């Protein structure tokens, strides 16, 4: 629905920033519980996991389609460091940023 699309647009537009559920609630002018229930209903995941998945998607897209350094990609995707990006991709996808970049 429209509100969920706006929420996703907000997340994608602010991935490089720290994002909390409270930030999403304020941005959408909706109660925190409504945000949580809406995301859970539509995705089966928490808002936090939705944010992480969108960060991973951005990082993967940048790894495949840019020459930016892994540290720059980590920053642009909202990860706190290159190590955080590497650990997250390794845990979630079973591949490091370097491997994703060169195996594609």
N, C-alpha and C positions, 0 to 999 in steps of 0.2 A: 504494500500500500504506500501511499504518498509519504506518510511520516517516516516509515522505515527507509524509504529511498533517500529522504532528506538526512536521516541519521547516518546512513552509509556514505553519503556525499560529504557530510561533516567530518566523519572519521578519515576518509581518504584525503580530504583537504588539509587535515591537521596531523597526519601521521608522524611528521618529524617532531612534533611537540609531545610533551608528556600528556597523556590522555587518561583521565579517570572516569569512572561511572558518574561521579558528581559533575564533571565537565560536560559529559553528554547530556545529563539531566538539565543543566543550566542552558546549554546551547539549544536544546529542543523545547525548553520551557515545559518540561513534563516531570512528574515525580520519578524519583530513582526507581521505585518499584515498577512503574509502568515501563521504563526503559528496559529493565532487566527482563520482565515478563515478555515484552514484545520481541526482544532479540531471541530469548529462549524458545518462544513459540515458533518463530520463523526459521531459526537455524539449528535449534537443539543445543546451542552453546551459550555460554555467558557472554556479556558484552566484552569482558577482558579477552576471552578467546577469539572473539570476532576481530578485535583490534590486532591481536597477534597475527591472525591469519591474513589480514590485510597488509600488515607490515611484511610478512613473509612473501606475499604475492608481489608487492612492490620491489622488494629486494631481488627476487628471482627475475623479474622483468628487467630490472636495471643490470643485473649480472649478465643477462643474455644480450642486452641491446645497447650497452654503453661501455665506454672505456674508463669510467670512473673507478677510482680505487675502491677496494673493499671497505676501507674506513669511511670514505665519502658515502658509499651506498648505505652503510650502517647508519650513519647520521641522517641521511635523507629518508630512511625508512623508519626512523624513530627508535632505533636500538641505541643503548647507552654507549656501546663501543663495538669495535670490530670483533672482539672476543665474545661479546653477548650475541651478536649476529651469528657467528660461527657455531656457538654452542646451541643456539635455538634451531638453526637449520640442521645441524647434525642430529639433534634430538628428535625434531619433528619430521625431517625428510630423509634422514640417514645419509646426508651428503653435505660436504663443506661448501662454502661459497666458491672457492677455487675450482672445485670439481664441477659444480653447477655451471660455472662460466665456461669451462673448457670442454665439457662433455656434451654440450648442446650443439 
